[in-house]
Amino acid sequence: QVQLVESGGGLVQAGGSLRLSCVASGRTLSYYWMGWFRQAPGKEREFVGTIKWSGDYTAYADSVKGRFTISREHDKNTVYLQMTSLKPDDTAVYYCAAAGGGVTSDSRSYAYWGQGTQVTVSS
């Protein structure tokens, strides 16, 4: 069992920044990858980015590349999503997830998910 808890969501103005956190606990040793996804009302869940726990690899969706940065503090079992230059289209519930492998841009690769944190970007 792995537990993931996101935090840091809120309301920000367009162009602003926000930092999300995801704390992992439980049996996490088999889960080498952490991902961030988001889901807006009426839309399917969308890949945002992923990071390997070793920190030597990250990947991002084109829609957020250059604006969002994923990092981790391994000893704290915490992954961060630093979001800058936020746009109204970034408004969504953001989820972190844990995967042991597979295609890490595919939500089906992730076995565990957090409860989500709401990010709202106003015009």
MARGU-438728 format. One record per residue (C-alpha): x, y, z; residue in one letter; chain; residue number from 1. Coordinates in Angstrom, 1 decimal. Each point is the difference from the previous one (the first is absolute). Layout:
% MARGU-438728
- X Y Z A A NUM
...
***
This chain:
% MARGU-438728
- 0.0 0.0 0.0 Q A 1
- 1.2 3.5 -1.0 V A 2
- -1.5 3.2 1.2 Q A 3
- 0.4 3.2 -1.9 L A 4
- -1.1 3.4 1.3 V A 5
- 0.0 3.1 -2.1 E A 6
- -0.1 3.5 1.4 S A 7
- 0.7 3.5 -1.1 G A 8
- -2.9 0.7 -2.4 G A 9
- -1.9 3.2 0.1 G A 10
- -1.1 3.0 -2.0 L A 11
- 2.5 2.1 -1.9 V A 12
- -0.1 2.7 -2.6 Q A 13
- 1.2 -0.7 -3.5 A A 14
- 3.7 0.4 -0.3 G A 15
- 0.5 -1.0 3.6 G A 16
- 1.7 -3.0 1.6 S A 17
- -0.9 -2.9 2.2 L A 18
- 1.8 -2.9 1.5 R A 19
- -1.6 -3.3 0.6 L A 20
- 1.3 -2.7 2.3 S A 21
- -0.6 -3.7 0.1 C A 22
- 1.1 -2.0 3.0 V A 23
- 0.2 -3.8 -0.5 A A 24
- -0.1 -2.5 2.8 S A 25
- -0.5 -3.7 0.4 G A 26
- 1.7 -2.7 -2.2 R A 27
- 1.6 2.3 -2.5 T A 28
- 3.2 -1.8 -0.8 L A 29
- -1.3 -1.7 -3.2 S A 30
- -1.3 3.3 -1.4 Y A 31
- 2.9 1.7 -1.9 Y A 32
- -2.1 2.6 -1.8 W A 33
- -2.2 2.8 1.2 M A 34
- -2.4 1.7 -2.3 G A 35
- -2.2 3.1 0.0 W A 36
- -3.3 0.0 -1.8 F A 37
- -2.9 2.4 -0.2 R A 38
- -3.6 -0.1 -0.8 Q A 39
- -2.3 2.9 -0.8 A A 40
- -3.8 -0.3 0.2 P A 41
- -1.4 -1.9 -2.9 G A 42
- 3.4 -1.0 -1.3 K A 43
- 2.1 -3.1 0.2 E A 44
- 3.0 -0.3 2.3 R A 45
- 3.1 1.5 -1.6 E A 46
- 3.6 -0.7 0.5 F A 47
- 2.0 2.9 1.4 V A 48
- 3.4 -1.5 0.8 G A 49
- 2.0 -2.7 1.7 T A 50
- 3.2 -0.4 2.0 I A 51
- 2.2 -2.9 0.9 K A 52
- 0.7 -0.2 3.7 W A 53
- 3.7 0.0 -0.8 S A 54
- -0.6 3.5 -1.3 G A 55
- 2.0 -0.6 -3.2 D A 56
- -3.0 0.0 -2.4 Y A 57
- -3.0 2.2 -0.4 T A 58
- -2.5 0.3 -2.8 A A 59
- -2.8 2.5 -0.7 Y A 60
- -3.0 0.4 -2.1 A A 61
- 0.4 2.5 -2.8 D A 62
- -2.7 2.2 1.5 S A 63
- 2.0 0.7 3.1 V A 64
- 3.6 -0.4 -1.2 K A 65
- 2.0 3.0 1.0 G A 66
- -2.5 1.1 2.6 R A 67
- -0.3 -2.9 2.4 F A 68
- 2.9 -1.7 1.8 T A 69
- -0.1 -3.3 1.9 I A 70
- 2.4 -0.6 2.8 S A 71
- 0.3 -2.4 2.9 R A 72
- 1.5 -0.3 3.5 E A 73
- 0.7 -3.7 0.2 H A 74
- 0.6 -0.1 3.7 D A 75
- -3.3 1.6 0.6 K A 76
- -1.9 -2.1 -2.5 N A 77
- -1.3 3.2 -1.4 T A 78
- -0.5 1.1 -3.6 V A 79
- -0.6 3.5 -1.1 Y A 80
- -1.7 1.7 -2.9 L A 81
- 1.2 3.6 -0.4 Q A 82
- -2.4 1.8 -2.3 M A 83
- 0.8 3.4 -1.5 T A 84
- -1.6 2.2 -2.6 S A 85
- -3.3 -1.6 0.8 L A 86
- -2.9 0.3 -2.5 K A 87
- -3.7 -0.4 0.5 P A 88
- 0.2 -3.2 -2.0 D A 89
- 2.2 -1.4 2.7 D A 90
- -3.1 0.0 2.3 T A 91
- -0.5 -3.6 1.0 A A 92
- 0.2 -2.5 2.9 V A 93
- 3.6 -1.1 0.1 Y A 94
- 0.9 -3.5 1.1 Y A 95
- 3.3 -1.7 0.8 C A 96
- 0.4 -3.7 -0.7 A A 97
- 2.6 -2.8 0.5 A A 98
- 1.1 -2.5 -2.7 A A 99
- 2.6 -2.8 -0.1 G A 100
- 0.5 0.3 -3.7 G A 101
- -1.8 0.0 -3.3 G A 102
- -0.7 3.0 -2.1 V A 103
- 0.1 2.7 2.6 T A 104
- -2.1 2.4 -2.0 S A 105
- -2.9 -2.5 0.1 D A 106
- -2.2 0.2 3.0 S A 107
- -0.5 -3.8 -0.2 R A 108
- 3.6 -0.5 1.1 S A 109
- -0.7 1.5 3.4 Y A 110
- -1.2 -2.3 2.8 A A 111
- -0.6 2.6 2.7 Y A 112
- -1.5 3.4 -0.1 W A 113
- -0.4 2.9 2.4 G A 114
- -3.3 1.7 0.7 Q A 115
- 0.7 3.0 -2.1 G A 116
- 0.4 3.7 0.7 T A 117
- -1.9 2.7 -1.8 Q A 118
- 1.9 2.6 -2.0 V A 119
- -2.1 2.9 -1.3 T A 120
- 1.6 2.7 -2.1 V A 121
- -2.0 3.2 -0.5 S A 122
- 0.1 2.4 -2.9 S A 123
***
